Amino acid sequence: MHTEGETWVCRSCENEEPRDSQAEAAMETRDGQRNDGPPAVADATQASTETMQEPCPADDCDSDRAYYEMMPKPGGSYEVRLFTCVECGHKWRES
């Protein structure tokens, strides 16, 4: 489930329930769960000034330049290229 404003929404069946601040304050993690905060998301524009010729896949952009970053895939020797369009900021990846 995730929150949307003052409502909890199930990602599977889209059932909605109103949020209860007292019940949420009493919630705790269990069974090996832990709260590590939000996941880290790679951003190909962080500390990157190198660009390459790569056409932007966004429908409303005709740029052919993108910032890029190579990221290793967890548990494997393959790499993923992360792109961010220099014109519109659209992000995509290529593995």
Gaussian input, Z-matrix of N, CA and C with variables (Angstrom, degrees):
# hf/3-21g

backbone

0 1
 N
 C     1     B1
 C     2     B2     1     A1
 N     3     B3     2     A2     1     D1
 C     4     B4     3     A3     2     D2
 C     5     B5     4     A4     3     D3
 N     6     B6     5     A5     4     D4
 C     7     B7     6     A6     5     D5
 C     8     B8     7     A7     6     D6
 N     9     B9     8     A8     7     D7
 C    10    B10     9     A9     8     D8
 C    11    B11    10    A10     9     D9
 N    12    B12    11    A11    10    D10
 C    13    B13    12    A12    11    D11
 C    14    B14    13    A13    12    D12
 N    15    B15    14    A14    13    D13
 C    16    B16    15    A15    14    D14
 C    17    B17    16    A16    15    D15
 N    18    B18    17    A17    16    D16
 C    19    B19    18    A18    17    D17
 C    20    B20    19    A19    18    D18
 N    21    B21    20    A20    19    D19
 C    22    B22    21    A21    20    D20
 C    23    B23    22    A22    21    D21
 N    24    B24    23    A23    22    D22
 C    25    B25    24    A24    23    D23
 C    26    B26    25    A25    24    D24
 N    27    B27    26    A26    25    D25
 C    28    B28    27    A27    26    D26
 C    29    B29    28    A28    27    D27
 N    30    B30    29    A29    28    D28
 C    31    B31    30    A30    29    D29
 C    32    B32    31    A31    30    D30
 N    33    B33    32    A32    31    D31
 C    34    B34    33    A33    32    D32
 C    35    B35    34    A34    33    D33
 N    36    B36    35    A35    34    D34
 C    37    B37    36    A36    35    D35
 C    38    B38    37    A37    36    D36
 N    39    B39    38    A38    37    D37
 C    40    B40    39    A39    38    D38
 C    41    B41    40    A40    39    D39
 N    42    B42    41    A41    40    D40
 C    43    B43    42    A42    41    D41
 C    44    B44    43    A43    42    D42
 N    45    B45    44    A44    43    D43
 C    46    B46    45    A45    44    D44
 C    47    B47    46    A46    45    D45
 N    48    B48    47    A47    46    D46
 C    49    B49    48    A48    47    D47
 C    50    B50    49    A49    48    D48
 N    51    B51    50    A50    49    D49
 C    52    B52    51    A51    50    D50
 C    53    B53    52    A52    51    D51
 N    54    B54    53    A53    52    D52
 C    55    B55    54    A54    53    D53
 C    56    B56    55    A55    54    D54
 N    57    B57    56    A56    55    D55
 C    58    B58    57    A57    56    D56
 C    59    B59    58    A58    57    D57
 N    60    B60    59    A59    58    D58
 C    61    B61    60    A60    59    D59
 C    62    B62    61    A61    60    D60
 N    63    B63    62    A62    61    D61
 C    64    B64    63    A63    62    D62
 C    65    B65    64    A64    63    D63
 N    66    B66    65    A65    64    D64
 C    67    B67    66    A66    65    D65
 C    68    B68    67    A67    66    D66
 N    69    B69    68    A68    67    D67
 C    70    B70    69    A69    68    D68
 C    71    B71    70    A70    69    D69
 N    72    B72    71    A71    70    D70
 C    73    B73    72    A72    71    D71
 C    74    B74    73    A73    72    D72
 N    75    B75    74    A74    73    D73
 C    76    B76    75    A75    74    D74
 C    77    B77    76    A76    75    D75
 N    78    B78    77    A77    76    D76
 C    79    B79    78    A78    77    D77
 C    80    B80    79    A79    78    D78
 N    81    B81    80    A80    79    D79
 C    82    B82    81    A81    80    D80
 C    83    B83    82    A82    81    D81
 N    84    B84    83    A83    82    D82
 C    85    B85    84    A84    83    D83
 C    86    B86    85    A85    84    D84
 N    87    B87    86    A86    85    D85
 C    88    B88    87    A87    86    D86
 C    89    B89    88    A88    87    D87
 N    90    B90    89    A89    88    D88
 C    91    B91    90    A90    89    D89
 C    92    B92    91    A91    90    D90
 N    93    B93    92    A92    91    D91
 C    94    B94    93    A93    92    D92
 C    95    B95    94    A94    93    D93
 N    96    B96    95    A95    94    D94
 C    97    B97    96    A96    95    D95
 C    98    B98    97    A97    96    D96
 N    99    B99    98    A98    97    D97
 C   100   B100    99    A99    98    D98
 C   101   B101   100   A100    99    D99
 N   102   B102   101   A101   100   D100
 C   103   B103   102   A102   101   D101
 C   104   B104   103   A103   102   D102
 N   105   B105   104   A104   103   D103
 C   106   B106   105   A105   104   D104
 C   107   B107   106   A106   105   D105
 N   108   B108   107   A107   106   D106
 C   109   B109   108   A108   107   D107
 C   110   B110   109   A109   108   D108
 N   111   B111   110   A110   109   D109
 C   112   B112   111   A111   110   D110
 C   113   B113   112   A112   111   D111
 N   114   B114   113   A113   112   D112
 C   115   B115   114   A114   113   D113
 C   116   B116   115   A115   114   D114
 N   117   B117   116   A116   115   D115
 C   118   B118   117   A117   116   D116
 C   119   B119   118   A118   117   D117
 N   120   B120   119   A119   118   D118
 C   121   B121   120   A120   119   D119
 C   122   B122   121   A121   120   D120
 N   123   B123   122   A122   121   D121
 C   124   B124   123   A123   122   D122
 C   125   B125   124   A124   123   D123
 N   126   B126   125   A125   124   D124
 C   127   B127   126   A126   125   D125
 C   128   B128   127   A127   126   D126
 N   129   B129   128   A128   127   D127
 C   130   B130   129   A129   128   D128
 C   131   B131   130   A130   129   D129
 N   132   B132   131   A131   130   D130
 C   133   B133   132   A132   131   D131
 C   134   B134   133   A133   132   D132
 N   135   B135   134   A134   133   D133
 C   136   B136   135   A135   134   D134
 C   137   B137   136   A136   135   D135
 N   138   B138   137   A137   136   D136
 C   139   B139   138   A138   137   D137
 C   140   B140   139   A139   138   D138
 N   141   B141   140   A140   139   D139
 C   142   B142   141   A141   140   D140
 C   143   B143   142   A142   141   D141
 N   144   B144   143   A143   142   D142
 C   145   B145   144   A144   143   D143
 C   146   B146   145   A145   144   D144
 N   147   B147   146   A146   145   D145
 C   148   B148   147   A147   146   D146
 C   149   B149   148   A148   147   D147
 N   150   B150   149   A149   148   D148
 C   151   B151   150   A150   149   D149
 C   152   B152   151   A151   150   D150
 N   153   B153   152   A152   151   D151
 C   154   B154   153   A153   152   D152
 C   155   B155   154   A154   153   D153
 N   156   B156   155   A155   154   D154
 C   157   B157   156   A156   155   D155
 C   158   B158   157   A157   156   D156
 N   159   B159   158   A158   157   D157
 C   160   B160   159   A159   158   D158
 C   161   B161   160   A160   159   D159
 N   162   B162   161   A161   160   D160
 C   163   B163   162   A162   161   D161
 C   164   B164   163   A163   162   D162
 N   165   B165   164   A164   163   D163
 C   166   B166   165   A165   164   D164
 C   167   B167   166   A166   165   D165
 N   168   B168   167   A167   166   D166
 C   169   B169   168   A168   167   D167
 C   170   B170   169   A169   168   D168
 N   171   B171   170   A170   169   D169
 C   172   B172   171   A171   170   D170
 C   173   B173   172   A172   171   D171
 N   174   B174   173   A173   172   D172
 C   175   B175   174   A174   173   D173
 C   176   B176   175   A175   174   D174
 N   177   B177   176   A176   175   D175
 C   178   B178   177   A177   176   D176
 C   179   B179   178   A178   177   D177
 N   180   B180   179   A179   178   D178
 C   181   B181   180   A180   179   D179
 C   182   B182   181   A181   180   D180
 N   183   B183   182   A182   181   D181
 C   184   B184   183   A183   182   D182
 C   185   B185   184   A184   183   D183
 N   186   B186   185   A185   184   D184
 C   187   B187   186   A186   185   D185
 C   188   B188   187   A187   186   D186
 N   189   B189   188   A188   187   D187
 C   190   B190   189   A189   188   D188
 C   191   B191   190   A190   189   D189
 N   192   B192   191   A191   190   D190
 C   193   B193   192   A192   191   D191
 C   194   B194   193   A193   192   D192
 N   195   B195   194   A194   193   D193
 C   196   B196   195   A195   194   D194
 C   197   B197   196   A196   195   D195
 N   198   B198   197   A197   196   D196
 C   199   B199   198   A198   197   D197
 C   200   B200   199   A199   198   D198
 N   201   B201   200   A200   199   D199
 C   202   B202   201   A201   200   D200
 C   203   B203   202   A202   201   D201
 N   204   B204   203   A203   202   D202
 C   205   B205   204   A204   203   D203
 C   206   B206   205   A205   204   D204
 N   207   B207   206   A206   205   D205
 C   208   B208   207   A207   206   D206
 C   209   B209   208   A208   207   D207
 N   210   B210   209   A209   208   D208
 C   211   B211   210   A210   209   D209
 C   212   B212   211   A211   210   D210
 N   213   B213   212   A212   211   D211
 C   214   B214   213   A213   212   D212
 C   215   B215   214   A214   213   D213
 N   216   B216   215   A215   214   D214
 C   217   B217   216   A216   215   D215
 C   218   B218   217   A217   216   D216
 N   219   B219   218   A218   217   D217
 C   220   B220   219   A219   218   D218
 C   221   B221   220   A220   219   D219
 N   222   B222   221   A221   220   D220
 C   223   B223   222   A222   221   D221
 C   224   B224   223   A223   222   D222
 N   225   B225   224   A224   223   D223
 C   226   B226   225   A225   224   D224
 C   227   B227   226   A226   225   D225
 N   228   B228   227   A227   226   D226
 C   229   B229   228   A228   227   D227
 C   230   B230   229   A229   228   D228
 N   231   B231   230   A230   229   D229
 C   232   B232   231   A231   230   D230
 C   233   B233   232   A232   231   D231
 N   234   B234   233   A233   232   D232
 C   235   B235   234   A234   233   D233
 C   236   B236   235   A235   234   D234
 N   237   B237   236   A236   235   D235
 C   238   B238   237   A237   236   D236
 C   239   B239   238   A238   237   D237
 N   240   B240   239   A239   238   D238
 C   241   B241   240   A240   239   D239
 C   242   B242   241   A241   240   D240
 N   243   B243   242   A242   241   D241
 C   244   B244   243   A243   242   D242
 C   245   B245   244   A244   243   D243
 N   246   B246   245   A245   244   D244
 C   247   B247   246   A246   245   D245
 C   248   B248   247   A247   246   D246
 N   249   B249   248   A248   247   D247
 C   250   B250   249   A249   248   D248
 C   251   B251   250   A250   249   D249
 N   252   B252   251   A251   250   D250
 C   253   B253   252   A252   251   D251
 C   254   B254   253   A253   252   D252
 N   255   B255   254   A254   253   D253
 C   256   B256   255   A255   254   D254
 C   257   B257   256   A256   255   D255
 N   258   B258   257   A257   256   D256
 C   259   B259   258   A258   257   D257
 C   260   B260   259   A259   258   D258
 N   261   B261   260   A260   259   D259
 C   262   B262   261   A261   260   D260
 C   263   B263   262   A262   261   D261
 N   264   B264   263   A263   262   D262
 C   265   B265   264   A264   263   D263
 C   266   B266   265   A265   264   D264
 N   267   B267   266   A266   265   D265
 C   268   B268   267   A267   266   D266
 C   269   B269   268   A268   267   D267
 N   270   B270   269   A269   268   D268
 C   271   B271   270   A270   269   D269
 C   272   B272   271   A271   270   D270
 N   273   B273   272   A272   271   D271
 C   274   B274   273   A273   272   D272
 C   275   B275   274   A274   273   D273
 N   276   B276   275   A275   274   D274
 C   277   B277   276   A276   275   D275
 C   278   B278   277   A277   276   D276
 N   279   B279   278   A278   277   D277
 C   280   B280   279   A279   278   D278
 C   281   B281   280   A280   279   D279
 N   282   B282   281   A281   280   D280
 C   283   B283   282   A282   281   D281
 C   284   B284   283   A283   282   D282

   B1=1.4490
   B2=1.5237
   B3=1.3088
   B4=1.4576
   B5=1.5261
   B6=1.3088
   B7=1.4566
   B8=1.5148
   B9=1.3152
   B10=1.4611
   B11=1.5170
   B12=1.3156
   B13=1.4616
   B14=1.5240
   B15=1.2957
   B16=1.4672
   B17=1.5288
   B18=1.3488
   B19=1.4613
   B20=1.5235
   B21=1.3457
   B22=1.4688
   B23=1.5195
   B24=1.3425
   B25=1.4595
   B26=1.5224
   B27=1.3446
   B28=1.4654
   B29=1.5251
   B30=1.3351
   B31=1.4644
   B32=1.5303
   B33=1.3281
   B34=1.4616
   B35=1.5251
   B36=1.3454
   B37=1.4650
   B38=1.5201
   B39=1.3366
   B40=1.4534
   B41=1.5239
   B42=1.3466
   B43=1.4572
   B44=1.5206
   B45=1.3289
   B46=1.4560
   B47=1.5178
   B48=1.3235
   B49=1.4588
   B50=1.5217
   B51=1.3291
   B52=1.4639
   B53=1.5265
   B54=1.3286
   B55=1.4631
   B56=1.5251
   B57=1.3381
   B58=1.4540
   B59=1.5267
   B60=1.3294
   B61=1.4643
   B62=1.5267
   B63=1.3350
   B64=1.4627
   B65=1.5280
   B66=1.3260
   B67=1.4624
   B68=1.5261
   B69=1.3269
   B70=1.4646
   B71=1.5184
   B72=1.3251
   B73=1.4665
   B74=1.5224
   B75=1.3314
   B76=1.4599
   B77=1.5263
   B78=1.3391
   B79=1.4687
   B80=1.5187
   B81=1.3220
   B82=1.4572
   B83=1.5134
   B84=1.3222
   B85=1.4575
   B86=1.5162
   B87=1.3209
   B88=1.4616
   B89=1.5166
   B90=1.3215
   B91=1.4635
   B92=1.5236
   B93=1.3158
   B94=1.4550
   B95=1.5076
   B96=1.3309
   B97=1.4625
   B98=1.5119
   B99=1.2877
   B100=1.4494
   B101=1.5212
   B102=1.2919
   B103=1.4517
   B104=1.5162
   B105=1.3162
   B106=1.4600
   B107=1.5225
   B108=1.3136
   B109=1.4585
   B110=1.5177
   B111=1.2977
   B112=1.4578
   B113=1.5254
   B114=1.3313
   B115=1.4597
   B116=1.5197
   B117=1.3098
   B118=1.4588
   B119=1.5217
   B120=1.2980
   B121=1.4603
   B122=1.5186
   B123=1.3052
   B124=1.4654
   B125=1.5198
   B126=1.2881
   B127=1.4501
   B128=1.5278
   B129=1.3126
   B130=1.4647
   B131=1.5184
   B132=1.3317
   B133=1.4557
   B134=1.5238
   B135=1.3200
   B136=1.4548
   B137=1.5191
   B138=1.3108
   B139=1.4667
   B140=1.5262
   B141=1.3037
   B142=1.4580
   B143=1.5224
   B144=1.3062
   B145=1.4594
   B146=1.5187
   B147=1.3223
   B148=1.4615
   B149=1.5198
   B150=1.3134
   B151=1.4585
   B152=1.5170
   B153=1.3104
   B154=1.4581
   B155=1.5210
   B156=1.3109
   B157=1.4556
   B158=1.5187
   B159=1.3090
   B160=1.4653
   B161=1.5209
   B162=1.3301
   B163=1.4606
   B164=1.5294
   B165=1.3217
   B166=1.4621
   B167=1.5302
   B168=1.3448
   B169=1.4636
   B170=1.5327
   B171=1.3330
   B172=1.4663
   B173=1.5291
   B174=1.3244
   B175=1.4702
   B176=1.5219
   B177=1.3326
   B178=1.4606
   B179=1.5249
   B180=1.3374
   B181=1.4672
   B182=1.5191
   B183=1.3275
   B184=1.4688
   B185=1.5268
   B186=1.3343
   B187=1.4595
   B188=1.5212
   B189=1.3220
   B190=1.4631
   B191=1.5343
   B192=1.3559
   B193=1.4614
   B194=1.5229
   B195=1.3367
   B196=1.4659
   B197=1.5212
   B198=1.3496
   B199=1.4533
   B200=1.5248
   B201=1.3395
   B202=1.4511
   B203=1.5171
   B204=1.3175
   B205=1.4541
   B206=1.5198
   B207=1.3159
   B208=1.4626
   B209=1.5237
   B210=1.3302
   B211=1.4619
   B212=1.5247
   B213=1.3395
   B214=1.4641
   B215=1.5255
   B216=1.3244
   B217=1.4591
   B218=1.5207
   B219=1.3293
   B220=1.4622
   B221=1.5257
   B222=1.3160
   B223=1.4590
   B224=1.5167
   B225=1.2770
   B226=1.4573
   B227=1.5123
   B228=1.2917
   B229=1.4575
   B230=1.5299
   B231=1.3264
   B232=1.4575
   B233=1.5160
   B234=1.2987
   B235=1.4519
   B236=1.5240
   B237=1.3143
   B238=1.4500
   B239=1.5202
   B240=1.3281
   B241=1.4627
   B242=1.5186
   B243=1.3438
   B244=1.4530
   B245=1.5146
   B246=1.3228
   B247=1.4571
   B248=1.5220
   B249=1.3309
   B250=1.4526
   B251=1.5215
   B252=1.3178
   B253=1.4620
   B254=1.5233
   B255=1.3331
   B256=1.4645
   B257=1.5313
   B258=1.3244
   B259=1.4655
   B260=1.5299
   B261=1.3392
   B262=1.4709
   B263=1.5234
   B264=1.3510
   B265=1.4499
   B266=1.5170
   B267=1.3355
   B268=1.4739
   B269=1.5178
   B270=1.3460
   B271=1.4778
   B272=1.5284
   B273=1.3271
   B274=1.4645
   B275=1.5088
   B276=1.3220
   B277=1.4526
   B278=1.5131
   B279=1.3222
   B280=1.4519
   B281=1.5134
   B282=1.3309
   B283=1.4688
   B284=1.5031
   A1=109.26
   A2=114.80
   A3=120.95
   A4=108.38
   A5=115.08
   A6=118.78
   A7=110.98
   A8=113.84
   A9=122.54
   A10=105.84
   A11=115.06
   A12=119.52
   A13=110.60
   A14=116.62
   A15=122.05
   A16=112.08
   A17=117.14
   A18=121.42
   A19=110.71
   A20=116.56
   A21=122.94
   A22=106.33
   A23=117.55
   A24=121.96
   A25=109.13
   A26=116.92
   A27=122.04
   A28=109.19
   A29=117.24
   A30=120.86
   A31=112.20
   A32=117.49
   A33=120.43
   A34=112.70
   A35=116.48
   A36=119.93
   A37=113.40
   A38=117.22
   A39=123.99
   A40=114.05
   A41=116.65
   A42=120.69
   A43=108.78
   A44=117.24
   A45=121.51
   A46=110.74
   A47=115.99
   A48=123.07
   A49=107.46
   A50=117.90
   A51=119.38
   A52=110.96
   A53=116.41
   A54=121.11
   A55=109.38
   A56=115.50
   A57=122.84
   A58=106.95
   A59=117.53
   A60=120.82
   A61=112.47
   A62=118.83
   A63=120.81
   A64=110.50
   A65=117.55
   A66=120.96
   A67=110.29
   A68=118.01
   A69=121.44
   A70=111.31
   A71=117.67
   A72=121.15
   A73=111.01
   A74=117.19
   A75=121.33
   A76=112.93
   A77=117.98
   A78=120.75
   A79=110.62
   A80=116.03
   A81=121.60
   A82=108.77
   A83=115.79
   A84=119.59
   A85=109.84
   A86=115.98
   A87=121.95
   A88=110.78
   A89=114.54
   A90=122.55
   A91=113.45
   A92=116.09
   A93=119.99
   A94=114.81
   A95=117.74
   A96=119.32
   A97=108.28
   A98=115.88
   A99=120.02
   A100=108.87
   A101=115.10
   A102=120.21
   A103=108.44
   A104=116.04
   A105=121.50
   A106=111.34
   A107=117.25
   A108=120.09
   A109=110.31
   A110=117.80
   A111=120.36
   A112=111.22
   A113=117.94
   A114=120.26
   A115=111.55
   A116=115.63
   A117=120.07
   A118=108.40
   A119=117.04
   A120=121.91
   A121=107.90
   A122=115.49
   A123=119.61
   A124=109.61
   A125=116.06
   A126=122.51
   A127=107.27
   A128=115.73
   A129=119.89
   A130=112.85
   A131=118.24
   A132=119.32
   A133=111.95
   A134=119.36
   A135=120.51
   A136=109.54
   A137=115.78
   A138=122.86
   A139=112.79
   A140=117.63
   A141=120.49
   A142=109.47
   A143=115.62
   A144=119.75
   A145=110.49
   A146=116.80
   A147=120.50
   A148=109.82
   A149=114.75
   A150=120.24
   A151=108.59
   A152=114.66
   A153=120.09
   A154=108.47
   A155=114.91
   A156=119.24
   A157=107.99
   A158=116.31
   A159=123.64
   A160=106.28
   A161=118.41
   A162=120.06
   A163=112.09
   A164=115.55
   A165=121.52
   A166=109.20
   A167=118.42
   A168=120.48
   A169=113.85
   A170=118.17
   A171=120.16
   A172=109.64
   A173=116.84
   A174=121.75
   A175=113.45
   A176=116.79
   A177=119.24
   A178=113.63
   A179=117.60
   A180=121.39
   A181=109.51
   A182=115.86
   A183=119.47
   A184=111.99
   A185=116.72
   A186=120.78
   A187=111.10
   A188=116.23
   A189=120.16
   A190=111.22
   A191=117.97
   A192=122.28
   A193=109.53
   A194=115.60
   A195=120.77
   A196=110.27
   A197=115.56
   A198=120.65
   A199=105.55
   A200=118.25
   A201=119.11
   A202=110.96
   A203=114.55
   A204=122.09
   A205=107.72
   A206=116.64
   A207=121.93
   A208=108.11
   A209=116.84
   A210=121.96
   A211=108.62
   A212=118.52
   A213=119.59
   A214=110.07
   A215=116.27
   A216=120.50
   A217=108.20
   A218=117.74
   A219=119.70
   A220=111.19
   A221=116.59
   A222=121.53
   A223=115.28
   A224=118.40
   A225=119.49
   A226=111.61
   A227=115.41
   A228=119.68
   A229=111.68
   A230=117.36
   A231=120.40
   A232=110.36
   A233=116.65
   A234=122.20
   A235=109.74
   A236=115.06
   A237=122.62
   A238=107.07
   A239=116.59
   A240=119.67
   A241=107.75
   A242=115.18
   A243=121.57
   A244=108.18
   A245=116.73
   A246=121.83
   A247=110.63
   A248=116.08
   A249=123.41
   A250=106.77
   A251=116.31
   A252=121.47
   A253=109.99
   A254=116.71
   A255=120.70
   A256=111.55
   A257=118.14
   A258=121.47
   A259=112.53
   A260=117.41
   A261=119.81
   A262=113.95
   A263=118.37
   A264=120.59
   A265=115.01
   A266=118.21
   A267=121.48
   A268=109.61
   A269=116.61
   A270=121.57
   A271=109.18
   A272=115.70
   A273=121.53
   A274=108.66
   A275=115.80
   A276=119.91
   A277=110.91
   A278=114.53
   A279=122.26
   A280=106.80
   A281=117.96
   A282=119.18
   A283=110.65
   D1=151.59
   D2=176.37
   D3=-138.16
   D4=164.72
   D5=-178.48
   D6=-98.00
   D7=144.53
   D8=171.90
   D9=-134.15
   D10=94.88
   D11=-177.13
   D12=67.81
   D13=-120.07
   D14=-178.97
   D15=-98.83
   D16=23.03
   D17=-176.08
   D18=-132.00
   D19=141.17
   D20=169.37
   D21=-91.24
   D22=133.07
   D23=-178.62
   D24=-126.37
   D25=129.25
   D26=177.50
   D27=-75.87
   D28=131.22
   D29=-179.42
   D30=-72.24
   D31=-23.64
   D32=-177.93
   D33=-85.41
   D34=-54.80
   D35=-173.79
   D36=-107.28
   D37=-3.53
   D38=-179.77
   D39=63.02
   D40=21.65
   D41=173.11
   D42=-62.90
   D43=141.09
   D44=-178.92
   D45=-118.51
   D46=139.20
   D47=176.58
   D48=-135.37
   D49=142.12
   D50=177.43
   D51=-67.52
   D52=147.26
   D53=178.30
   D54=-74.60
   D55=147.88
   D56=178.29
   D57=-128.62
   D58=104.95
   D59=-174.13
   D60=-61.53
   D61=-34.17
   D62=178.73
   D63=-68.51
   D64=-42.72
   D65=178.78
   D66=-65.71
   D67=-39.53
   D68=179.52
   D69=-65.80
   D70=-37.24
   D71=179.10
   D72=-65.41
   D73=-29.53
   D74=-178.92
   D75=-85.96
   D76=-8.77
   D77=-178.76
   D78=-68.25
   D79=144.93
   D80=175.43
   D81=-141.79
   D82=155.91
   D83=179.52
   D84=-78.64
   D85=149.28
   D86=-177.06
   D87=-141.35
   D88=169.97
   D89=173.47
   D90=50.25
   D91=47.23
   D92=175.32
   D93=81.61
   D94=0.11
   D95=176.59
   D96=-73.34
   D97=153.47
   D98=175.91
   D99=-146.68
   D100=154.98
   D101=179.73
   D102=-99.48
   D103=101.56
   D104=179.48
   D105=-96.60
   D106=6.17
   D107=-176.72
   D108=81.83
   D109=-170.80
   D110=-179.10
   D111=-69.30
   D112=148.23
   D113=179.58
   D114=-67.38
   D115=148.13
   D116=176.80
   D117=-74.59
   D118=131.34
   D119=179.92
   D120=-116.48
   D121=126.39
   D122=-179.01
   D123=-69.21
   D124=142.71
   D125=177.52
   D126=-128.28
   D127=116.50
   D128=-175.04
   D129=-67.22
   D130=-10.27
   D131=179.86
   D132=-93.90
   D133=-10.66
   D134=-179.17
   D135=-68.85
   D136=122.49
   D137=176.67
   D138=55.01
   D139=26.43
   D140=-179.96
   D141=-122.21
   D142=124.75
   D143=175.90
   D144=-116.44
   D145=-4.25
   D146=179.60
   D147=-80.01
   D148=137.81
   D149=175.64
   D150=-124.25
   D151=163.74
   D152=175.67
   D153=-142.42
   D154=163.39
   D155=178.11
   D156=-76.67
   D157=110.02
   D158=179.85
   D159=-152.59
   D160=115.07
   D161=-177.85
   D162=-66.58
   D163=137.75
   D164=179.21
   D165=-73.10
   D166=131.57
   D167=-179.61
   D168=-81.77
   D169=-4.15
   D170=179.70
   D171=-64.70
   D172=137.19
   D173=-176.58
   D174=-61.40
   D175=-34.45
   D176=-174.52
   D177=-100.36
   D178=19.79
   D179=-178.99
   D180=-128.81
   D181=138.76
   D182=179.09
   D183=-116.63
   D184=19.40
   D185=179.76
   D186=-68.14
   D187=148.63
   D188=176.24
   D189=-120.35
   D190=18.02
   D191=178.90
   D192=-124.25
   D193=142.33
   D194=179.31
   D195=-146.40
   D196=144.83
   D197=168.20
   D198=-71.74
   D199=152.01
   D200=178.88
   D201=-144.18
   D202=158.29
   D203=177.39
   D204=-148.10
   D205=139.67
   D206=177.12
   D207=-96.62
   D208=127.77
   D209=179.60
   D210=-124.60
   D211=131.78
   D212=175.97
   D213=-72.41
   D214=143.96
   D215=174.66
   D216=-77.86
   D217=138.81
   D218=178.37
   D219=-60.31
   D220=132.74
   D221=175.24
   D222=74.21
   D223=12.40
   D224=-178.19
   D225=-147.04
   D226=170.81
   D227=-179.05
   D228=-95.64
   D229=-3.28
   D230=-179.29
   D231=-78.01
   D232=158.01
   D233=177.72
   D234=-120.16
   D235=155.74
   D236=176.68
   D237=-117.55
   D238=135.49
   D239=174.97
   D240=-98.21
   D241=126.83
   D242=177.20
   D243=-103.79
   D244=132.93
   D245=-177.94
   D246=-120.78
   D247=148.62
   D248=170.49
   D249=-136.58
   D250=123.11
   D251=-178.68
   D252=-63.10
   D253=134.87
   D254=179.76
   D255=-72.62
   D256=-21.89
   D257=-177.65
   D258=-90.62
   D259=-54.90
   D260=-171.91
   D261=-106.80
   D262=-10.31
   D263=179.43
   D264=82.27
   D265=3.72
   D266=177.90
   D267=-60.00
   D268=139.77
   D269=-178.65
   D270=-114.55
   D271=141.39
   D272=175.16
   D273=-155.05
   D274=170.46
   D275=179.60
   D276=-134.95
   D277=158.64
   D278=178.08
   D279=-137.29
   D280=127.26
   D281=-179.23
   D282=-114.83

